[in-house]
Amino acid sequence: MIGAVANGVADIGSGGQPTQATPQSWQDGSGDRFSIHWQATYVEQETLGFNAPYSGPSSLSPNSGRETVDATLFAGARLWSGAETWINPEIDQGFGLDDTHGVAAFPSGTAYKVGKNQPYLRLARWFVRQSVDLDDDLEETDGGANVFAGRHSPNRLVFTVGKFAVTDIFDSNQYAHDPRGDFLNWAVVDAGTFDYAADAWGYTAGAAAEWYQGPWTLRAGVFDLSNIPNSTHLDPGFHEFEMDLELEGRYEVHAQPGRVLLTVFDNRARMGLLDEAVSLAQATDTPVDIAAVRSYRSRPGASFGLEQALAPDLGLFARAGKADGNVEIYEYTEIDRTVSAGLSLKGSRWSRPGDTIGLALVDDRISAARERYLNAGGLGILVGDGQLPHPGPEDIVETYYEVSLFAQAHLTLDYQWVHNPGYNRDRGPAPIVAVRVHAQL
């Protein structure tokens, strides 16, 4: 899965951003040594009727529905000065629409690429974080799930090692990054072109380093890829791996905070060239098989992210990305170019400060090589109608309203409109509705 791994918690790499919170009764390295939090999320999602003159192995079906349930425990302990460890056992159950197929910008970030009828237990995260303050100008930092509160310098180093999600640290956005708390669509919560290292549940093993200095942050990381594309098993020892680099800049416009991100990735693994797979199939009169042309190569990509507060209760976000379009996707989804933007508004203007309404627009595209591959009957990780005679961009509108039932529980109604699902002008547009119930403590 992907981008869907935030679980409604703070990004684990941040170590907590400095705030003007009320001073705690203890400081980093003393006081509370342990922390326990939890979350539980239920999502029911359904497609309404839409035009579908033909279908393939990875097509979205009209008038169908699926549900997902997950529950996560966040248990943390302080180790020594500046160091903490967290473990996240998780129980999952359910399926995405059409077993998580049919739309490149998949409509539910809570749906993994692995589905089961019965609940099952797995270890989502287990990592150690070390923060090193670079001066004595300490400020309060908020705590929560996977982050201890304490005092840290705005200028610091943060090192994270273990099992976690790449998107816990990279490509974050406070308005669109958590499918359990804001938008559901994969290409809204993360850049659709960010083919980040992950198993089929969205987690990997690796290490990341962050350097916070004034208004800037530089991040770098190296992570295990799957042993084969879209696998449930990682390839240990960095034989197939991803390198990530990100530069963040923070600023203010008319006293409203904003930040920009430039994220670059490079996957090094056994991947096939799409043109070679099509040519081999034509020459041998056999079905297209990307595995037959795999060899060790690189697939780079980059994305730009923006978040900007327009008012204390209104925020703007945007992302744009591009990745190599002639190499098979390794982990995430079939998107070679993406642009997304949206707004997030708190309900304080209508006396519901705990409520949130969001609106996002997405335009995703694939390369000419990927169009030819899908038209020849090739299958991607998420899409493949068996043919693609009339390709087009996959455009999406998503809107949601989240109701605060009480401080620890929220109910969300979500609507998505998908134009050309799977980049196929012959299908759709597909309306998709969802109900989400989320509780955390």
C-alpha positions, 0 to 999 in steps of 0.5 A: 500500500502506500502512502497510507501508512501514517496511521493518524500519527505524527511523522516519526522523523520530525522528532516533533516540531518546536511549538509554544506549548505549555512547558511539560513537567519533565524534559527530554531524557527524564520523567515519563519513560514509556508511552502507549497510544492506539488507533482504530479505523473502519472504512466502507467504500463503494463504486456507483454505476459507470460505463464499463464496456469491457474489463481486464484482470485489473479493472475497476468494477461498477456497483461494488463495495469493500471494507477495511479495518485496522487497529494499531498499538504505538508503544514507546520507550526512552532509551538514553538521552535523546533516544527513543524506540517505538514498536507498532503491532497492527491488526488488519482485515478487509480488501480494497475495491477489486482487491486494490486494482482498477485505478492508478490513484487508488481511492483508499489509502487504508487498503493494502495490496494484501487482503484477507477475510479474517483479521491478522496480526503483523508488525508494522513498525519497530525503529529507534530514533536518536535526536542530537541538539546542535545548541542550547536554545531548546523549545517545547516539542509536542508528543503523541503516537510514535513521538515523545514530547520534550525539549529540543533545539530547532537546530538538530540532527535526527537519525531513524533506523529500523522498520517504518514507512518512507513516507513517515519521514519524506513527502509529508504534508499536514493537510494531505498525508493521512488516509485515516484523518484527511484525504483517502486517495493515494495520489492526494496523501502522497505524490503519485510518482513517488515509487517509495520502497515498501512491502505490500503493506507500505513498510520497509527497513532502512535508515534516515538522517535529518539535519534541521538548521534554521528554516531548512531541513535536509533529509537522506535515506536508504531503504530495502526494496521488495525482493520482486516488484510489489512483493510481500517480502523485502530484499534484505541487505540492500541488494535492491534498494532505494535512495531518497533525498529531500530539501525542505524550506520553511517560511511565513507569508503575512504571518501565516506559515508555509513550507516547500519540499523537493523530494528525489528518489532513485530505485536500484533493482531488477526492473523491466523496460516496457518497450522491450517487453512489448517488442519481445511479445510481438516478436515471439507472438506471446503475451506481454511478460515484463518479468522476461525482460528484467535486469538490474537498472535504475528508476529515478523520480522527483516531486515538489510539495507545498503547504501554505496556511491561508488563515488559521483555519484554512490551508492550501496544499499542492504536489507535482512529480515526474518519474522515468516512464519506460521502466516498470513501477516497482512498489507504488502505482502506475503514475509517471506524471502527477499534479495535485492541489487542494484546500483544507478548512476547519469548521470553526467558521460554523461553530464546529472547530473539530470538523474538517472539510477538504477538497482535492483535484488530481491529474495523473498521466503515464508515458507513451511507452506505458500506454503501449504496454497496457494496450498490448495487454500488459499489467501494472501493479494496480491497473490493466484492462487488457487493452488501452485503445483510447488512453487519457489522463486519470483525473480525480476530484475528492472531497470529504467532511470529517465530523468530530464525534468527540475528541478521540473519535471522528466520522468522515463522509468521502466522495471521489469522482474518477475520470478515465479510471486506469487511463482508459477513456472507454471506462467511467467516469466512476463515482466512489463513496466512502464512510470512515470511522476513526478513533485514537488515544 
